[in-house]
């Protein structure tokens, strides 16, 4: 198939799409953290869930999804893998659908083991963005956490 002839709308998407830029940025940053955490047997997504569970004590899936901006099915699949690894345990409650979970001792050890790898990835990401880029990311994330205007 031949290249698309000049089309101003397609050119605008290729040049200006915020969605493409954010997805590319996300893939690059995720790769930095996942590469650093791989020797621990952990992904950055799993690390963030472990951190959420550590901070919350008893983590409610709906709250974790909101804080981490993930969908429930992704969280559920990840929690299942993390349970298999012994890092979290589901706590039985009144509503079986809610399935709150908490960090186990093995999960706490995994977090402790992952901290140096996270620190290395954090330095690499900071170097990539520089102080101005990091400040802009923090500002954007804080604005998004507040919700739509």
LOKOL-883922 format. One line per 5 residues: number of its first residue (from 1); for each residue x, y, z of N, C-alpha, C. Coordinates in steps of 0.001 Angstrom, whole numbers, always signed. Each point is the difference from the previous one (the first is absolute). Example, Ala and Ser with C-alpha at 12.3 -4.5 7.8 and 13.67 -1.06 7.14 Angstrom:
1> +13190/-5690/+7800/-890/+1190/+0/+900/+1200/+0; -350/+1050/-720/+820/+1190/+60/-770/+1090/+730 .
//
This chain:
1> +851/-1173/+0/-851/+1173/+0/+895/+1233/+0; -310/+942/-839/+791/+1220/-136/-250/+935/+1176; +944/+887/+220/-153/+991/+1066/-1212/+874/-282; -640/+447/+1047/-1179/+867/-98/+417/+1326/-639; -705/+448/-1044/+328/+1304/-576/-253/+1101/+1037 .
6> +512/+1144/-267/-151/+1129/+928/-1471/+185/+375; -251/-59/+1300/-1335/+211/+534/+190/+816/+1277; -485/+1235/+20/+257/+878/+1152/-454/-589/+1335; -1100/-735/+13/-492/-582/+1252/+935/-1111/+493; +426/-860/-909/+931/-1060/+367/+1336/+603/+420 .
11> +443/+1023/-718/+1241/+682/+369/-103/+600/+1400; -1152/+580/+327/-196/+595/+1323/+61/-1071/+1092; -614/-1153/-255/+50/-1091/+985/+1441/-462/+181; +703/-226/-1097/+1388/-475/+64/+891/+997/+731; -260/+1265/-167/+838/+1060/+565/-403/+396/+1423 .
16> -1304/+33/+294/-483/+661/+1209/-707/-890/+1022; -213/-1244/-287/-849/-829/+865/+583/-160/+1412; -687/+565/+963/+412/-115/+1399/-87/-1460/+439; -1019/-695/-454/-160/-1407/+355/+1204/-833/-413; +495/+214/-1205/+1181/-737/-473/+1207/+351/+847 .
21> +184/+1255/+290/+1153/+429/+786/-34/-610/+1402; -1162/+32/+622/-120/-545/+1354/+232/-1509/-11; -557/-696/-990/+198/-1451/-72/+1468/-339/-244; +672/+745/-867/+1419/-225/-248/+800/+259/+1270; -298/+1100/+644/+655/+345/+1253/-229/-1095/+1042 .
26> -1221/-471/+102/-321/-1063/+949/+779/-1268/-277; +119/-360/-1272/+748/-1212/-346/+1479/+146/+347; +575/+1162/-296/+1421/+230/+295/+248/-61/+1503; -827/+696/+774/+182/+44/+1454/-267/-1376/+615; -1038/-675/-445/-287/-1344/+497/+1177/-928/-265 .
31> +594/+108/-1172/+1147/-848/-336/+1167/+256/+965; +233/+1266/+352/+1082/+328/+938/-226/-729/+1328; -1205/+137/+549/-303/-612/+1295/-56/-1517/-91; -646/-526/-1027/-89/-1458/-131/+1378/-628/-171; +878/+647/-775/+1356/-536/-166/+746/-27/+1334 .
36> -154/+1063/+793/+679/+52/+1292/-569/-1026/+979; -1314/-209/-47/-668/-893/+955/+29/-1473/-420; +313/-267/-1263/-32/-1379/-508/+816/-971/+851; +1216/+347/+459/+748/-952/+833/-727/-372/+1298; -913/+842/+436/-795/-300/+1200/-1197/-882/-334 .
41> -314/-145/-1290/-1181/-749/-412/-1264/+816/+121; +123/+1302/-197/-1096/+934/+245/-125/+966/-1169; -1215/+477/-256/-222/+1071/-972/-345/+1276/+756; +91/+1121/-686/-347/+1261/+658/-1473/+29/+388; -853/-621/-787/-1423/-76/+354/-207/-770/+1296 .
46> +686/-1129/+129/-101/-781/+1229/+574/+770/+1182; +1120/+684/-223/+606/+790/+1065/-979/+1041/+518; -675/+690/-901/-935/+1034/+426/-1185/-575/+772; -425/-1204/-342/-1077/-650/+757/+506/-402/+1380; +1223/-520/+78/+577/-334/+1303/+117/+1250/+873 .
51> +435/+1095/-586/+119/+1257/+744/-1377/+463/+477; -998/-82/-875/-1363/+393/+385/-480/-849/+1174; +235/-1311/-61/-420/-884/+1088/+746/+334/+1284; +1286/+301/-116/+786/+358/+1185/-520/+1293/+623; -336/+967/-834/-482/+1292/+499/-1410/-102/+575 .
56> -848/-823/-613/-1400/-85/+407/-233/-983/+1142; +883/-959/+161/-223/-1042/+1004/-934/-1053/-559; -1272/+300/-29/-987/-855/-650/-451/+745/-1251; +453/-478/-1141/-235/+702/-1258/-1345/-396/-597; -818/+989/-251/-1278/-212/-681/+257/+126/-1502 .
61> -336/-1014/-797/+287/+51/-1430/-506/+1269/-693; -1201/+451/+331/-531/+1206/-662/+875/+1208/+287; +487/+94/+1216/+865/+1130/+356/+1353/-113/-697; +557/-1210/-58/+1274/-210/-693/-150/+374/-1474; -1103/-434/-609/-249/+332/-1407/-64/+1509/-197 .
66> -642/+684/+910/-116/+1457/-116/+1365/+662/+170; +732/-389/+1017/+1300/+609/+273/+982/-259/-1135; +25/-1229/-512/+954/-368/-1045/-557/+162/-1413; -1251/+455/-113/-638/+197/-1302/+72/-1267/-854; -405/-1129/+592/-32/-1255/-743/-1408/-561/-1 .
71> -273/-838/-978/-1323/-612/-27/-10/-1231/+897; -1194/-342/+449/-173/-1072/+975/+489/-1346/-518; -193/-284/-1281/+423/-1312/-516/+1518/-111/-8; +707/+1082/-306/+1463/-24/+32/+481/-204/+1427; -597/+712/+950/+380/-170/+1398/-260/-1440/+447 .
76> -1150/-539/-339/-359/-1358/+407/+998/-1022/-531; +362/+105/-1285/+974/-933/-588/+1361/+130/+690; +396/+1224/+278/+1297/+224/+640/-12/-521/+1433; -1088/+249/+710/-122/-502/+1373/+63/-1526/+7; -646/-659/-961/+52/-1462/-70/+1445/-492/-122 .
81> +795/+643/-859/+1411/-389/-155/+778/+282/+1283; -316/+1108/+636/+698/+378/+1226/-366/-935/+1156; -1257/-468/+19/-402/-1007/+996/+786/-1285/-225; +115/-423/-1266/+751/-1216/-323/+1451/+101/+464; +557/+1218/-29/+1373/+224/+457/+83/+163/+1520 .
86> -1149/+71/+653/-26/+132/+1449/+226/+1419/+505; -121/+995/-869/+287/+1390/+371/-1193/+708/+635; -1210/-425/-360/-1213/+580/+573/-952/-1131/+355; -921/+322/+897/-1053/-957/+320/-1329/+734/-8; -1012/-692/-503/-1344/+553/-26/-618/-240/+1365 .
91> -695/+1010/+491/-641/-76/+1306/-1494/-167/-230; -539/-1069/+526/-1429/-256/-172/-798/+1059/+740; -1045/+474/-656/-853/+1010/+610/-1454/-296/-274; -855/+958/+335/-1438/-146/-207/-356/-70/-1479; +731/+758/-814/-281/+52/-1430/+1121/-718/-742 .
96> -264/-1205/-470/+1018/-803/-671/+507/+673/-1277; -820/+893/-578/+426/+675/-1225/+1100/+1017/+268; +40/+583/+1189/+957/+1056/+316/+1420/-542/+134; +155/-1173/+595/+1285/-669/+181/+1134/+935/+415; -97/+603/+1203/+1124/+800/+472/+1225/-893/+174 .
101> +1164/+588/-102/+1231/-783/+120/+1022/+778/+821; +985/-750/+475/+1068/+632/+776/+1326/-655/-344; +1032/+714/+323/+1361/-460/-198/+293/-1146/+965; +725/-998/-452/+460/-1076/+864/+1448/+306/+418; +534/-822/+871/+1409/+155/+380/+899/-158/-1221 .
106> -341/-928/-887/+779/-177/-1237/-122/+1229/-893; -1169/+611/-32/-185/+1229/-766/+828/+1137/+562; +68/+77/+1312/+822/+1038/+654/+1475/-216/-323; +439/-1261/+28/+1396/-306/-355/+275/+360/-1454; -983/-272/-879/+172/+349/-1410/+141/+1514/-155 .
111> -829/+752/+718/+111/+1460/-48/+1388/+447/+447; +476/-535/+1105/+1323/+358/+504/+1090/-329/-1020; -142/-1159/-629/+981/-430/-1007/-50/+891/-1246; -1178/+504/-332/-182/+790/-1218/+429/+1460/+152; +120/+492/+1213/+287/+1427/+191/+1284/+441/-696 .
116> +1125/-703/+128/+1198/+461/-717/-188/+25/-1524; -717/-979/-543/-265/-17/-1445/-887/+1173/-385; -1002/+283/+827/-856/+1159/-261/+820/+1288/+52; +881/+108/+971/+830/+1209/+114/+862/+198/-1245; +553/-1083/-525/+798/+85/-1229/-862/+450/-1177 .
121> -1193/-576/-116/-913/+392/-1083/-438/+1449/+169; -245/+409/+1218/-411/+1376/+274/+1097/+975/-431; +1258/-323/+292/+1114/+862/-440/+42/+82/-1524; -175/-1144/-661/+35/-17/-1464/-1145/+831/-580; -1192/-155/+553/-1151/+773/-484/+209/+1492/+257 .
126> +526/+335/+1163/+273/+1415/+305/+1018/+576/-972; +1020/-776/-318/+999/+463/-970/-621/+198/-1374; -913/-882/-360/-676/+100/-1295/-804/+1293/-103; -744/+339/+1058/-895/+1153/-39/+663/+1297/+418; +984/-77/+859/+587/+1206/+564/-957/+614/+1005 .
131> +493/+963/+775/-835/+599/+1048/-1276/+665/-536; +112/+679/-1147/-1180/+682/-551/-1054/-994/-464; +452/-1056/-677/-940/-1012/-462/-665/-729/+1155; +781/-301/+1037/-567/-667/+1169/-1033/+897/+680; +304/+1286/+96/-953/+936/+612/-1288/+75/-809 .
136> +106/+12/-1328/-1191/+26/-848/-822/-1277/+152; +676/-1142/+85/-709/-1266/+199/-747/-4/+1326; +665/+465/+1057/-631/+52/+1311/-1230/+913/-36; +145/+1152/-637/-1112/+954/-95/-1167/-610/-782; +299/-659/-1115/-1055/-628/-799/-689/-1110/+781 .
141> +780/-830/+704/-581/-1102/+772/-882/+533/+1122; +434/+1062/+658/-808/+586/+1076/-1303/+576/-547; +73/+642/-1153/-1217/+548/-615/-950/-1122/-388; +518/-1081/-550/-856/-1122/-396/-604/-688/+1203; +724/-65/+1104/-524/-636/+1212/-1194/+761/+559 .
146> -71/+1295/-262/-1113/+810/+478/-1264/-236/-813; +163/-596/-1171/-1160/-310/-834/-225/+1062/-1057; -1045/-199/-812/-267/+938/-1092/-359/+1388/+546; +300/+974/-821/-280/+1395/+401/-1449/+325/-161 .
//
